[in-house]
Amino acid sequence: MDPEVKFILLIVSFNGFKSDMNADTERVISLITQTISLVKSKMTETETETELMSLISETIVCFKEMDLESQPMPLRMLISLLSGTPFVNSSDWDWDEPVPDSMLMPLIRDTWSIKPQPELISLIQKIISLVDNSPELKLKSFINQLIFLDDNLSQRRDWNYPLKFLSLSRYIISQATSVDWNLQPKPESELISLTNQSVSVFNSMDVDSQPEPLRKLISLASSRFPSPNSRDSWKQNRDILDFFKDKKVEFTAKNVSEFLDKKIFLMIAEILSLETEPKLISLIHRIFSLVMSMNSTSKTFISLCPQVQVILKEGKFHVIEQGLWSRNQKWDDLLSDDDSTEAREVSWRKNKWDCLPFNWEKFILPKEEGTHFLCRGCYGENHEDNSKAPVEIKHPLHPKHSLQLALFNDDKTRQCYCCHELLRDDTASMFYFCSPCDFGLKFTCAKKSPVLSIDQPKWHKHTLALFPSLDPQTCSLCALKHSNLLFYICPPCYFIAHQSCFSLPHVIRISRHLHFIFFTHSFPKGDWICGICRRKINNDYGGYHCIKKGCLYAVHSKCATQPNVWDGIEREGESEEEVEELEPFVTISDGIIQHFSHEDHHLTLDENNGKDYDENKLCQACIMPIYFGNSYSCLQCDFILHEECANLSRRLHHPIHPHLLTLISDNPLRDVGSWNNSDRDYCSACPSLCIAGFFYKCSKIDCDFRLHVQCATISEPLLHPSHMHHLFLTSKPNEERNCSVCAKAPGEYTKETFNCIEEECDYALCFKCATLPQQVRYKHDKHILPLSYGKKTSSMTYWCEACEGKINPEEGFYRCDEYCCVHLHITCLLGKDLYLKPRSSWSLSCGALLILPNYLWMSRPICSSCGNRCPQRIFLFLLSGASFFCSVYCIPTTRELGFFPGLEAGELALILSSFRS
């Protein structure tokens, strides 16, 4: 975006804050800092000298020549605050420290009112006044901002993009229609003339007689969205409701905005594809084109003209023969096929709008004057005024053949040979490639000259030379063999290293080991096994090992630096500190303790010597019944803990997360009606809710990782009754394996499973199945029931004692081994919703869900969703709707909990109402 435009937008934003003494100080400081940074970036070195640029240049000169010590105290203090330097040499200020941020707004007010006015402040006020009193400058700037709203594709993929687009469009409409352009200075500029014509056409337009897409867009862009708390107010704008009519898709807070995004831009595409172009649209295009030509950076854009598009077939590049226009037909369909077909037919029809920056994918390269762009409308055919990037290049990393500029058109991707990053990501899809050699370079890497030789004294004593070969070579540092990664060599020493491996840390702490582990270039003789993937380590190559006496822990380089085990911190030079252990309770006397979670009362040890089983007596930590064994109970209330749960560590490192976890005994509920991020309510390892009882939470403020105590305390190697071999946590990041018992994928936060490492055995067990209690009690059987598994091909047929349904032995079941013939489904005994505590509640944006025991009434309630009697030990009651639900799985994702499928009540209204801001 033009620097002058950025400057004007910052001034407009600052102008809205400067008189508000309660303004957000951090926001104001950020605006001022951005403005100063923009001015320092030589924004005044432009070809055209405008009145604004002249004033900015004059202000810069004034500041550089100013004697700071002779300036009035408020101005000196303001400069001290903004620069972060101590304010000294003043009888009115008695410490050598920066001015506190809280004084910013009073200082701005005092500096503005200084009489006589310092020259610097006078110039700044002239700049603000010029911007404030020039509707043409503001209009040009906001149109520029709209044109370049998606400076890169990642912003276009931001789910708030339609919000920003509509808000900015509405502001421009407001700005254009609120000014009497006939009163502006004469002679009027071309922009004012076109704006005046557009306003005149708009004001005289009969909106109802316009083509339907234009009418709807005007209605949407000019309306204010209804209050999120008003259900009836949705009828105020039928065009909004029409968007969602008859849609049976599951909506979430994010994809409803993606849905709006596609619908709005499909509507725009329909307008731009009308056979007879409305006069208003023609004028708007002329305004956009004019503003583009006025942009000082427009001549520095370099057009990319890819000749082919490429997909992956069996991991190799494959050229698609058809024309590049078909790339625009590929949608990541959120809706039904009909909607996608409609989009394909309408949205990319050739017209003059296709080549505006809305449709550009931009590449801003450091230390280059120009910005490269790919026009999705014409792929460079219509941009004759712009210079063109070469479609074929010779590159030192692949001297054998020329590289061809291509468009990556595949959801799957590969690594760049140079930087090892993905060739296609959320921000770019252009790359240079060689089809015969299956070689690919990111566009940004192809523009850089490779480093032919480097010194890496921490890794090797000799200078290393670039070796651009596609023959696979084994890296001396990571022991992996790749043919599509850049590496450097030392021929005399036969040292070979991937460029990316030079960033490996030397000393780290990982979640799988108590001590620091250190990088070693080779291992002593012996059979070394990686402590993470459980595979053999090649002694001749690099890896990590523990140097504590008697500790033989070792790990592959790449295994040790996985994000699920390493926190990303280099520990070289740090002293190894033990995690301070916090005792979970204080012993008052023999058998009496004061637990940190129940400090008001003492707990007494209850030794279970054959007492009767009570299924309603639950441990307050793990929310499971006291089946057997000792427990601690409170004599003054019903608080009770398993002895094992009372001894839970208050801090621990878990194998699947790199940060320290802290035991939380209380989960404060959000206020009813607050914005609900339900992801935070689920265990990160299993799909169960984590809203009651004890759980472990990551100690990092910005990390939502949490675990039930069951998931946190299970460890490897795991010997489980469902499998004959030991199971280990060997999953790679984002590796997803379906559980061999329940056939489902693991949780959303982590994809970890317990895996068998025996050859030709691909058995995997998810955390939910792995943490099921191995032994339980049943109220109608006096014996302990073990968790059992059988083969599907077994001739034995089992029937559930509770529901009388057939049992699939492969999925596991509980049975009595004492000839009682009692067999039970796991869900029939434990319930569908594990770890939900009766008489607790779950706060959602639609209201509070009460979790109630299912033995309080003469008959079980009828589920409002499935229509059956609630069979579990608990049921859920929605206060706001007076509805009953069997379990969390029965809570509907339809209009019963909100206006649209998948959204809780009020959530869509909250999203749409934010367009007003």
Secondary structure, DSSP 8 states (H G I E B T S, - for coil): --HHHHHHHHHHHHHTTTT-TTS-HHHHHHHHHHHHHHHHTTTT--SS--HHHHHHHHHHHHHHH--GGGS-HHHHHHHHHHHT----S-TT--SSS---GGGHHHHHHHHHT-SS--HHHHHHHHHHHHHHT-HHHHHHHHHHHHHTTTSSHHHHHSTTHHHHHHHHHHHHHHHHHSS-GGGS-SS--HHHHHHHHHHHHHHT--GGGS-HHHHHHHHHHH-----TT-SGGGGG-HHHHHHHTT--S---HHHHHHHHHHHHHHHHHHHHT-SS--HHHHHHHHHHHHHHHH-TTGGGEEE---SEEEEEETTEEEEE-S-GGGGGG-----S-HHHHHHHHHHTT---GGGGSGGGEEEEE-TT-SSEEEEETTTTTTT-TTSEE--SEEEETTEEEEEEEEEEE--SS--B-TTT-SBSS-SS--EEEEETTTTEEEEHHHHTS---SEE--TTT-SS-EEE----S-EE-TTT--EESSS-EEEETTTTEEEEGGGGG--SEE-BTT-SS-EEEESS--SS--BBTTT--B--TTS-EEE--STT---EEEHHHHT-TTTB-S---TT----------SEEEEETTEEEETT-TTS-EEEE--SS----TT-B-TTT--B--SS-EEEESSSS-EEEHHHHT--SEEE-TT-SSEEEEES------TTS---GGGGB-SSSSSB--SS-EEEESSTT---EEEHHHHH--SSB--TT-SS-EE----TT-----TTT-----SS----EEE-STT---EE-HHHHTS-SEEEETTEEEEEEEE---TT-S--EE-TTT--EE-GGG-EEE-SSS---EEEHHHHH-SSTT--TTEEEEETTEEEEEEETTSSSS--B-TTT-SB--SSEEEEETTTTEEESSGGGS-SSTTSSSSTT--TTHHHHHHHGGG-
